[in-house]
């Protein structure tokens, strides 16, 4: 069972489309580039969808993927991996 510290914050509650990867990256204790390296290392493929207000195209991940990314990013930050 994941630790409460390993789950995305409530303000990142998943929408029907998932969680915006950029928004998730901002909430984690790693640099944006490091978060994208974590995503790559986990083999997660993002989906592209409309951005805020329906403008632009942004990367989305599912809520389950967001939890995996968060857990891995926190482990990296703690020096566990």
N, CA, C and O atoms as a DFTB+ gen file, in Angstrom:
324 C
 N C O
     1  1       0.839      -1.177       0.000
     2  2       0.000       0.000       0.000
     3  2       0.883       1.239       0.000
     4  3       1.788       1.347       0.827
     5  1       0.629       2.206      -0.942
     6  2       1.493       3.367      -1.023
     7  2       1.356       4.254       0.210
     8  3       0.278       4.378       0.791
     9  1       2.461       4.858       0.590
    10  2       2.484       5.817       1.676
    11  2       1.739       7.067       1.215
    12  3       1.754       7.390       0.027
    13  1       1.092       7.772       2.136
    14  2       0.360       8.991       1.779
    15  2       1.285      10.012       1.130
    16  3       0.843      10.808       0.301
    17  1       2.563       9.998       1.496
    18  2       3.522      10.933       0.908
    19  2       3.854      10.564      -0.529
    20  3       4.455      11.368      -1.241
    21  1       3.480       9.379      -0.969
    22  2       3.776       8.931      -2.325
    23  2       2.609       9.101      -3.283
    24  3       2.629       8.548      -4.382
    25  1       1.590       9.857      -2.886
    26  2       0.442      10.081      -3.758
    27  2       0.396      11.541      -4.167
    28  3       0.870      12.404      -3.428
    29  1      -0.176      11.836      -5.349
    30  2      -0.243      13.224      -5.791
    31  2      -1.063      14.063      -4.821
    32  3      -2.012      13.562      -4.218
    33  1      -0.707      15.334      -4.666
    34  2      -1.471      16.196      -3.785
    35  2      -2.910      16.340      -4.260
    36  3      -3.176      16.171      -5.449
    37  1      -3.849      16.650      -3.359
    38  2      -5.263      16.737      -3.741
    39  2      -5.534      17.739      -4.852
    40  3      -6.453      17.539      -5.646
    41  1      -4.756      18.811      -4.927
    42  2      -4.998      19.803      -5.977
    43  2      -4.711      19.250      -7.362
    44  3      -5.055      19.879      -8.364
    45  1      -4.085      18.081      -7.431
    46  2      -3.833      17.446      -8.716
    47  2      -4.813      16.309      -8.964
    48  3      -4.501      15.347      -9.666
    49  1      -5.992      16.428      -8.386
    50  2      -6.996      15.388      -8.569
    51  2      -7.189      15.155     -10.063
    52  3      -7.303      16.098     -10.846
    53  1      -7.222      13.915     -10.429
    54  2      -7.334      13.556     -11.843
    55  2      -8.684      13.971     -12.406
    56  3      -9.725      13.816     -11.767
    57  1      -8.636      14.494     -13.599
    58  2      -9.858      14.776     -14.329
    59  2     -10.180      13.523     -15.129
    60  3      -9.480      12.516     -15.027
    61  1     -11.235      13.587     -15.919
    62  2     -11.581      12.449     -16.772
    63  2     -10.431      12.151     -17.734
    64  3     -10.267      11.012     -18.172
    65  1      -9.632      13.178     -18.063
    66  2      -8.517      13.019     -18.991
    67  2      -7.227      12.620     -18.297
    68  3      -6.282      12.193     -18.960
    69  1      -7.166      12.745     -16.994
    70  2      -5.950      12.420     -16.256
    71  2      -5.361      13.639     -15.582
    72  3      -6.078      14.557     -15.185
    73  1      -4.038      13.635     -15.457
    74  2      -3.301      14.703     -14.790
    75  2      -2.331      15.308     -15.800
    76  3      -1.644      14.584     -16.522
    77  1      -2.279      16.642     -15.848
    78  2      -1.313      17.290     -16.733
    79  2       0.088      17.024     -16.191
    80  3       0.362      17.276     -15.018
    81  1       0.957      16.522     -17.031
    82  2       2.308      16.180     -16.609
    83  2       3.061      17.416     -16.125
    84  3       3.794      17.329     -15.140
    85  1       2.908      18.546     -16.775
    86  2       3.606      19.763     -16.356
    87  2       3.167      20.187     -14.960
    88  3       3.989      20.631     -14.159
    89  1       1.886      20.054     -14.668
    90  2       1.362      20.422     -13.354
    91  2       1.907      19.468     -12.288
    92  3       2.272      19.894     -11.192
    93  1       1.957      18.201     -12.612
    94  2       2.518      17.211     -11.690
    95  2       3.990      17.511     -11.438
    96  3       4.445      17.470     -10.295
    97  1       4.736      17.812     -12.493
    98  2       6.174      18.088     -12.372
    99  2       6.435      19.280     -11.460
   100  3       7.410      19.278     -10.709
   101  1       5.581      20.295     -11.515
   102  2       5.752      21.484     -10.674
   103  2       5.597      21.158      -9.193
   104  3       6.179      21.835      -8.346
   105  1       4.818      20.129      -8.875
   106  2       4.553      19.811      -7.477
   107  2       5.588      18.871      -6.857
   108  3       5.563      18.625      -5.651
   109  1       6.488      18.354      -7.675
   110  2       7.466      17.372      -7.184
   111  2       8.791      18.039      -6.839
   112  3       9.104      19.105      -7.369
   113  1       9.580      17.417      -5.946
   114  2      10.827      18.030      -5.486
   115  2      12.012      17.873      -6.446
   116  3      13.155      18.103      -6.052
   117  1      11.757      17.490      -7.680
   118  2      12.811      17.349      -8.681
   119  2      12.648      18.424      -9.743
   120  3      11.589      19.041      -9.858
   121  1      13.700      18.643     -10.515
   122  2      13.591      19.572     -11.630
   123  2      12.649      18.976     -12.676
   124  3      12.413      17.768     -12.702
   125  1      12.124      19.832     -13.522
   126  2      11.224      19.384     -14.585
   127  2      11.917      18.336     -15.470
   128  3      11.317      17.324     -15.833
   129  1      13.178      18.591     -15.807
   130  2      13.924      17.654     -16.656
   131  2      14.069      16.303     -15.959
   132  3      13.962      15.257     -16.599
   133  1      14.312      16.323     -14.648
   134  2      14.447      15.068     -13.900
   135  2      13.132      14.307     -13.868
   136  3      13.121      13.079     -13.952
   137  1      12.023      15.028     -13.747
   138  2      10.715      14.366     -13.752
   139  2      10.497      13.675     -15.095
   140  3       9.989      12.554     -15.141
   141  1      10.876      14.334     -16.182
   142  2      10.716      13.712     -17.498
   143  2      11.633      12.499     -17.645
   144  3      11.277      11.543     -18.334
   145  1      12.798      12.522     -17.016
   146  2      13.678      11.349     -17.014
   147  2      13.037      10.200     -16.234
   148  3      13.164       9.040     -16.625
   149  1      12.350      10.514     -15.135
   150  2      11.640       9.490     -14.354
   151  2      10.545       8.866     -15.212
   152  3      10.380       7.646     -15.229
   153  1       9.801       9.706     -15.923
   154  2       8.729       9.216     -16.801
   155  2       9.316       8.264     -17.836
   156  3       8.769       7.191     -18.090
   157  1      10.424       8.665     -18.423
   158  2      11.077       7.831     -19.440
   159  2      11.559       6.512     -18.823
   160  3      11.375       5.446     -19.411
   161  1      12.174       6.589     -17.642
   162  2      12.691       5.384     -16.987
   163  2      11.573       4.415     -16.620
   164  3      11.772       3.200     -16.644
   165  1      10.403       4.942     -16.281
   166  2       9.267       4.091     -15.938
   167  2       8.566       3.536     -17.182
   168  3       7.695       2.674     -17.073
   169  1       8.946       4.029     -18.354
   170  2       8.328       3.551     -19.594
   171  2       6.916       4.061     -19.796
   172  3       6.113       3.424     -20.478
   173  1       6.610       5.205     -19.208
   174  2       5.264       5.767     -19.324
   175  2       5.172       6.596     -20.598
   176  3       6.033       7.428     -20.882
   177  1       4.121       6.352     -21.347
   178  2       3.848       7.116     -22.553
   179  2       2.719       8.084     -22.245
   180  3       1.653       7.678     -21.783
   181  1       2.953       9.354     -22.500
   182  2       1.928      10.358     -22.241
   183  2       0.953      10.413     -23.404
   184  3       1.260       9.983     -24.517
   185  1      -0.220      10.947     -23.126
   186  2      -1.168      11.202     -24.206
   187  2      -1.266      12.709     -24.369
   188  3      -1.129      13.457     -23.401
   189  1      -1.498      13.141     -25.571
   190  2      -1.600      14.573     -25.848
   191  2      -3.068      14.963     -25.865
   192  3      -3.903      14.265     -26.440
   193  1      -3.369      16.074     -25.236
   194  2      -4.743      16.547     -25.188
   195  2      -4.766      18.049     -25.057
   196  3      -3.719      18.688     -24.948
   197  1      -5.962      18.618     -25.068
   198  2      -6.072      20.069     -24.977
   199  2      -5.573      20.579     -23.629
   200  3      -5.741      19.932     -22.595
   201  1      -4.961      21.746     -23.672
   202  2      -4.474      22.373     -22.455
   203  2      -5.573      23.122     -21.736
   204  3      -6.747      23.008     -22.089
   205  1      -5.191      23.892     -20.725
   206  2      -6.168      24.667     -19.963
   207  2      -6.966      25.587     -20.879
   208  3      -6.407      26.249     -21.753
   209  1      -8.249      25.617     -20.671
   210  2      -9.107      26.454     -21.503
   211  2      -9.258      25.937     -22.920
   212  3      -9.741      26.652     -23.798
   213  1      -8.842      24.682     -23.150
   214  2      -8.977      24.096     -24.478
   215  2      -7.934      24.570     -25.470
   216  3      -8.026      24.275     -26.661
   217  1      -6.934      25.311     -24.982
   218  2      -5.916      25.858     -25.892
   219  2      -4.669      24.998     -25.874
   220  3      -4.267      24.483     -24.831
   221  1      -4.068      24.850     -27.027
   222  2      -2.797      24.135     -27.133
   223  2      -2.931      22.642     -26.903
   224  3      -4.027      22.119     -26.697
   225  1      -1.797      21.972     -26.944
   226  2      -1.734      20.531     -26.702
   227  2      -0.741      20.315     -25.573
   228  3       0.373      20.838     -25.607
   229  1      -1.146      19.550     -24.583
   230  2      -0.276      19.266     -23.448
   231  2      -0.235      17.771     -23.184
   232  3      -1.086      17.017     -23.657
   233  1       0.769      17.354     -22.421
   234  2       0.939      15.934     -22.080
   235  2       0.107      15.611     -20.848
   236  3       0.111      16.350     -19.864
   237  1      -0.610      14.489     -20.923
   238  2      -1.431      14.007     -19.824
   239  2      -0.992      12.598     -19.460
   240  3      -0.536      11.837     -20.313
   241  1      -1.136      12.253     -18.171
   242  2      -0.926      10.890     -17.706
   243  2      -2.148      10.494     -16.895
   244  3      -2.879      11.353     -16.402
   245  1      -2.365       9.203     -16.760
   246  2      -3.497       8.737     -15.962
   247  2      -3.194       8.961     -14.476
   248  3      -2.048       9.208     -14.100
   249  1      -4.210       8.875     -13.654
   250  2      -4.032       9.038     -12.210
   251  2      -3.082       7.972     -11.664
   252  3      -2.241       8.265     -10.813
   253  1      -3.214       6.734     -12.153
   254  2      -2.324       5.653     -11.706
   255  2      -0.881       5.941     -12.105
   256  3       0.037       5.705     -11.319
   257  1      -0.673       6.449     -13.317
   258  2       0.685       6.799     -13.752
   259  2       1.230       7.960     -12.926
   260  3       2.416       7.985     -12.596
   261  1       0.375       8.916     -12.592
   262  2       0.797      10.047     -11.760
   263  2       1.275       9.558     -10.398
   264  3       2.251      10.077      -9.857
   265  1       0.595       8.571      -9.851
   266  2       1.013       8.002      -8.564
   267  2       2.368       7.312      -8.692
   268  3       3.218       7.443      -7.812
   269  1       2.571       6.575      -9.786
   270  2       3.864       5.903     -10.008
   271  2       4.987       6.927     -10.164
   272  3       6.074       6.755      -9.613
   273  1       4.716       7.991     -10.918
   274  2       5.717       9.044     -11.131
   275  2       6.049       9.714      -9.805
   276  3       7.218       9.950      -9.500
   277  1       5.025      10.020      -9.020
   278  2       5.233      10.677      -7.731
   279  2       6.067       9.803      -6.810
   280  3       7.023      10.277      -6.197
   281  1       5.711       8.533      -6.709
   282  2       6.448       7.617      -5.837
   283  2       7.908       7.518      -6.272
   284  3       8.809       7.550      -5.433
   285  1       8.144       7.398      -7.569
   286  2       9.517       7.278      -8.069
   287  2      10.290       8.576      -7.862
   288  3      11.460       8.541      -7.481
   289  1       9.658       9.711      -8.105
   290  2      10.333      11.001      -7.927
   291  2      10.705      11.222      -6.466
   292  3      11.784      11.735      -6.170
   293  1       9.827      10.842      -5.561
   294  2      10.118      10.995      -4.138
   295  2      11.243      10.060      -3.711
   296  3      12.075      10.425      -2.881
   297  1      11.270       8.863      -4.274
   298  2      12.364       7.924      -3.978
   299  2      13.693       8.472      -4.473
   300  3      14.712       8.352      -3.793
   301  1      13.682       9.070      -5.653
   302  2      14.914       9.694      -6.189
   303  2      15.335      10.839      -5.274
   304  3      16.514      10.964      -4.943
   305  1      14.396      11.663      -4.868
   306  2      14.707      12.803      -4.009
   307  2      15.292      12.360      -2.668
   308  3      16.158      13.035      -2.112
   309  1      14.821      11.236      -2.154
   310  2      15.331      10.706      -0.881
   311  2      16.654       9.951      -1.058
   312  3      17.271       9.528      -0.080
   313  1      17.081       9.787      -2.312
   314  2      18.329       9.085      -2.582
   315  2      18.232       7.581      -2.535
   316  3      19.245       6.892      -2.418
   317  1      17.026       7.068      -2.627
   318  2      16.819       5.616      -2.559
   319  2      17.122       4.923      -3.878
   320  3      17.430       3.732      -3.892
   321  1      17.038       5.643      -4.972
   322  2      17.337       5.070      -6.300
   323  2      18.151       6.047      -7.108
   324  3      18.506       5.758      -8.251
